[in-house]
Amino acid sequence: MKRNEFKSISRREWIRASGRGVGQIALASMLAQSDGLRGIGAGSSDPLSAKPGHHAASADRIIFIYSTGGVSHVDTWDYKPKLYQDHGKKVTASRWLNKPGAFDRYLIKPRWSFSQHGSSGTWVSALFPKLATRVDDMCVFNAMHCESDGHDKGTLAAHTGSAQFARPSHGAWVSYGLGTVNENLPSFVVLAPQAPYAGAQTWGSDFLPGCHQGTHVIPGDEPLEHLRPRVSSAAQQSLELELLGKFNTRSVESSPLDPMLEARMRSFQTAFGMQRQAPEAFDLSSETESTLKMYGLEAGQTKGFGWQCLVARRLAERGVRFIELIDTGSNSAENWDSHGNMQDHERLAKMIDQPICGLLSDLKARGMLERTLVVWTTEFGRTPFHQTADHAGREHHNLVFSSWMAGGGVRGGLVHGTSDEYGIEPAEGGVHTHDLHATILHCVGLDHERLTYRHAGRDYRLTDVSGRVVREVLY
């Protein structure tokens, strides 16, 4: 391609043409390289090169598990005996729902029983019998709260720190701050059959260099398009790239100030590296029968949340910094938004209970949990009350909900924060989404107040202008 022909193609046209898969990854690298050469990047000719953090890290990587739809805290992790006792009682809910005038709601008891588990005695719902066996490795946050009770805004805030505007996702910030330790794999991978509420901007890089955006991997026989080379052998492909490199070198020599040309050359190297290493990372044929069983998988299975969890462990082993697992089910109806029937929670819990338990058990058995921070969260909780007595569902509730962390320097067997007697609002130890993000960054060695990027005349960060590290839960 001649120089003037290449320069005539806009960035938008390149993005549209790249599609999904290896081409997407290569393009992101290419655009990031060109940005760096224009002085927009982080000061390195390779924006994905490994960088030191601000302080000593307790975790090398993050596995972020997101259950979309709003998981009910009072039916899963936040045991409220008073809610059982006062089922059907009227409460005046106007101050909680931020609406004018006094009006009544009826308290609705949980559909499942709770019991204590582990040496810590952590209360867990019967919805999670497998995960209950891992509570001594987990720190449960029962006083989480966030700004919005809308799915799109809540999901955006959980991923980017902003409920109002598109901003770089948490994984993009980690990639920007630390780079990658494996140049043949992306620094940020998202394993999901489909996007959650708010769409692909939940793993976008926004104003950060494009190479930091998440790479979306869809479970199935071909998790990334164009992952396998179209030529007969790697040797043949190497020869072709070598020949192409010679021609490109001549072009660079004749046009030494063309940053897009040099970036495009590097994109071929990135894609080639992916084709060499990514297929092996997604190939589970080497896993033992006992390991597959641990995740609830059968030999040859390439879909399901168990597949996502096992691939996450394999990517973590291979140096991927940030791995997100999105629990969306196989279609848009399979999420935790249980307005009409809370019984849906039972089916959804079964889909993730054993796989996440298997992931925690496997990481610990391999000695990886100590340096892997595992986070589970959702956009908000669900109301402990309803306007109709004995209603089968629950509404959105952002005033308080539950999340948990494990590994990566977090104290296990701990419950941090409590909600009031009915699970309506925090009573003590409240943790905002900004606090959760600040703590996640701290564990991988990043100071959330110093991890900034200048854009449109001001410095931005994941935690906006607030957030604190929840040091009480850290070793």
N, C-alpha and C positions, 0 to 999 in steps of 0.2 A: 504494500500500500504506500503510495506516495505521501509525502509529508502534508501537502495541501489537502489531499483527500482525507487523511486522518483527522486533521484539525477541523474539517468542516462538519464532523459528526458531533452533535451535542452530547453532554453528559446524560441528559434525559433519554436520548435515543439509544445510547449504549446500555443504560439500565434496562430499557424495554426489551432490547435485543438479547440481553444476557440470560434471561429466564431464571430458572432455579438450578441449584446444584453447583457443580464445580465451576461452571462459567460465572455464576454469581460470586463465588469466593474469589476467583481470579480478578474479576472486575473490581470488587471492593478493594483488593490489594492494589490494583492499578491506580484507581482514583486516589487512594490514600497516599501512594507514592508521589503522584503529581501534586497533591496538596502539600506534602512535606517539602518538595522541591520548590514550591512557591512560598515557603516560609510559614505555612499555616499549621504544620504539624508540630509535634512535641519536641523538635530540636534534633531528631535523629534521621538519617537517610532512610532508615527502616523503622516505621512507627510501631511495628510489632516485635521489635527486638526486646528481649527480657530486660526489665528495669528493676532496680531495688525499690523497696517500699519506703515509707517514711520512718518506720520503726520495725523492730523484730516482729515477725508474724507468728501466730499460733496455728495458722492453716495455710496450706499451699494452694488450695483449690476450693471451689464452692459447688455444691449440688443443691440447686434451688427447686423445690417441688411446689407447684402452684395448683391448687384445686379451685377451678373456676366456678362461679355461681353463688358463692356465699355459704360456707359450711356453718351449720348451727353449732355454736359453742356450747349451749346448754344441753345438747344431745350428744356431745362427743368428749370434750376435755374439761368442761367447767361444771363440776358437780354442785347442784343446788337442791339440797334436801327440802328447803323451805318451799321451793317451787312445786315439789310433789305434794307437800302438805296443803298448800293453798290453791291447788288447782281449781279453777272456776271462780276464784275470788276477783272482785272488781278492783281496779286500781285507776287512779286519775293519771292519765298518760300525757297530758298536754305539754308539760315541761320537758319531757324526754323526746317527744316527737317534734318539738319546735314549731308548734302550731298554736294559734290564738284560741282562747276559750278553754274551759274545762270539759273534758269528755272522758268516758270510761273505756277501759279495755279489760278483757278477761285473761287472767293468768292461765297459761297452758303448760301442763307438766310434760317432761321428756317422755318419749315413747319407749326408751330403753333404760335398763338398770345400769347402775355404776358399781364398781368394786375397786378395792385398792390392790395395787400390784407392786412387785419388786420390793427390795429392802427399803426403798424410799417411801413406800405406801402411797404412791401417786394414784389418784382416782382417775379411772378411765371407763368410758362407756362400753357396753357390750358390743357396740358397733365395731370395735377394733380389738378383737381377742389376740391377734398375732402381735400387733404393735405394742399391746399392753406388756408383752414379755421383754420389751426393750426400754422401758421407762427409766431404768437406772442409768441409761446412756443419754437421756433426753432432759432438756430444760423446757418446761411448758410455760408459755406466757398467757395468763388468763385475764390480763387487763389491757389487751391491745385496743387501740382506737384509731380512727382515721377521719378524714374530712368529709367524705361523700358516701351516700347510701345508694348511689347509682352504679350499675355494673361497669359501664364504660369508664367513668371517672375513677371509681374505686380500683379497677384493674390497672388503669394508667398510673395512678398514684402508687400502687403496690410495686410497680416495675420501674417507674421513672422518678418518683418523688413529687410529681405534679399531677393534680387531678384536673387541671384546667387546660394545659398546653402540652403539646408533644415535646418531649425532652429525651435526651439519651437514656437508654435503659441501664439498670444496675450492672448488667453483664458488660455493656459497652464501656461503662466507667472503669470497671475492673480491668478490662483489656487495655484501655487507654493508660491506666496507671501502672500496670505491671508488664504488659506485653505477653509474649508467649514463650514457653520453653520448648516447644515443638513446632518448627517452621513448616512441617508438612501437614499440620492439622490446624483448624481455626482455633482462636483463643476463646471463642464464645459459641457454644452450640446449643440449640433449642430442639428438644425431642418432643414432638407433638403431632398427633394426627391432623390437627387443625388449629388455627389461632384462637385465643380466648376472646372475650369481650375486648374492645379497643383495637383488635386486629394486630397486624405485624409491627405496628409502632411499639408494641410491648418489648420487642427485641431490637428496635432500631437504634441507630447511632446518632440520628438527628444532626446536630452541628459538629459532632466529633468526626474525625476522619472515617471514611466509609469502611475501612478494614476492620473497625471495631464492632460493626453490627453483628447480631447473632446469625449463625447459619442454621436455617430451618431444616431439620431432618424429619421426614415423614416415615413412620414405621411401615414396613412392607418389603417386598422383594428387592426394590430399587430405592433405598432410602434417600440417595442423592442422584439426580440425573447426571448422565455422562461421567459416572464415576469410573467406569472401565474404559480403557483406551480403545479406539476404533481400529488400531493397527494390530498386526499379528503377534507382536512381541514387544517387550519393554526395550529390547536392544534396538529394534527398528525405530521405535519412537524416539529413543535417545539420538540416533543418527539423524532423524528428521529435525529434531530440535537443535542439534549441533549445526546442521546446515542452515537452518533458519537464523540461528544466532550469528553466523558469519555475515549473512546479508544484513541483519539488523545492526551489527557492529559497524559495517560500512556506512549505513544510514546515519548512525549516531556521529560518526566521524565527520560526515558532511553537514550535519545539523546538530552541533554540540549543545545548543541552548534549547533544544526541544524536550521539555521534561515529560510530556505525554508519551513520547516515543520510548524513552528509557523505562517509563512506568509500564508501558504495554509489554515490553520485553520481559520485565520481571513477572508479569501476570502469567506468562507461559510457564515459568519456573514454578510458580505457586501451584498452578493446576497440575503440573507433572508430579510434584511432591504429594499432592492429595491423591492422585491416582495410584501412587505407589503404596501409601500407608493407610488411607481411609478404608478400602475394602476389607482389610484384615481386621480393623477395629470393629466393623459392623458384622463380621462373620463369627457366629457363635458355635460353629462346628467343633471347635477345640475345647469347649466347656464340658465339664463332666456331667453325667446324669444327675448327680447329687446337687450340683450347683444349679442346674436348670430347675430342679424340683424346688430348691430353696426360693426361687423367684416365681414359682407357680407356672413354669414353662414346660412345653413339650419339645422334643428334638425337632428342629426344622421350623419352629414357630418364629415368625418375623413381625408379629403385631401384638398389641396388648400392652398394658402398663408394666407387666413383668419384663417385656422386651426392652422398654424404655429404661427401666431401672438397671438391668444388667448391662446394657450398652453404656449407660452413664458411668458405671464402675469401670468399664473397659476404657472409656475416654479419659477418665480421671487417672488411670494407670499410665496413660500415654501422654500426659502433660497438658491436657486441656484445662484452662484456668477456671472457666465458668460454664457449668452445664445446667440447663434448666429443663425440668420435666413438667409438661403441662398436662394436667389431668382433665381432659375434655371429653373422654369417651370417644366413640367412633362417629358420632354425629352431634349436631348442635343441641339436640334434645337431651343428651346425656351429660348434664352438669348439675350442680348442687342447688340450683335455684328452685327450691321446693315450696312454692307459694301454695299449691293446691293439695299436696300430699307429702308429708314428711317421711312417709314410708319409703320414698325414693332414696333416702339417705342409706338405707340398708343395702340396696343393690349397688350403689356407688361405693360404699365403704368396702364391700367385698372385692371390688375391682382393684383397690389399692392397698388393702391391709397386708396381705402376704407379700406382695412385691416390695413395699417399702421396708417391711420387717426383714425380708431377705437381703435388701441392700445394706441396711445397718449391720446385720449379722455378718455378711460377707466382708464388708469394709473392716469390721473389727477383727475378724479371723485373719485377714491378710495384713494386719498392722497398719491399715490406711486410715482408719477413723480418726486417729489422733491428729492427723494433718489434713483431714477433709471436713469442712464445715457443711453439714446437711441442714437445710432450712425448709420447713413446711409452713405454708400460709395460704390464705384466701383473701378475697377483697374486703369482706366484712362478715359479721355473724347474722343471726336471725332473731327476731323479736321473741321474748319469752311470753308475750301476750298477743291477743288478737281481738278484733272488734266483735267477733262472733264466738260465743262460748263453745268449747269442744270442736273448734275448727281443725281440720286435718293438716293445715299447713302453717307456715310462719312467713312473716314479711322481712324485708331488708332491715339490718340494724348495724349501724357503723359506730355506735357509742361505745361498744365493747365487744370483743371477740377473742378467739384463741389462735395462737401460733406455737410452734416449737422449734428448737434447735438441738443439734447433737454433734458431738465431736469438735474438732478444730479449736480447742481451747475453751469450750463451753462446759460448765459444770453439769454433770449428769445427775439424775435423781432429784431434780429441783423443780419447784413450781414458783414462778416469779409473778407477783401481783395477784390481786383478787378483785372480783367484781362484787357488787352488793348482793344481798340475800336472794334476789331473784335473777341476777345476771343481766341487769338493765344498764348499769353504768359502772365504771371503775370505782372501787373503794380505796385501794392503795396500790402503789407500784405501777401506775399507768405507763404504757409504752406506746408512743406514737409511731406511725410508719417511718418517719424520719429517724427516730431512735433505733428502729430495727435496722435500717440501712446503715446508720453510723456504726452500729455494732458489727454488722457484716463486714464493712470495709476495714474496721479496726482489726478484725481477726486475720485478714490477709495482709496486714501491714500498712494500711492506708489511713491517713488522717482525713476524715470527711471534710474538715474545714480547709485543708490545704490541697485537696484534690480538686482543682478548678480548671476551667477552660474559658478563655476570653472569647466572647461572641457578641456581636452587635453592640460593642462598646461597654460591656460589663462582664464581670466574672461570674460564671455559673458553677454550681456543684450539685451533686445528687440530692443532698439534704436541704437545698434551697438556702434559707437563712436561719435554720434551727436544727434540732436534732442533738442528741447526746448519746454517748456510748454507755450502754447498760453494763457497767463494770461489775455490778453485784453478781452477775451470772458467769463471770469469767474467772479462770484460775489465775 
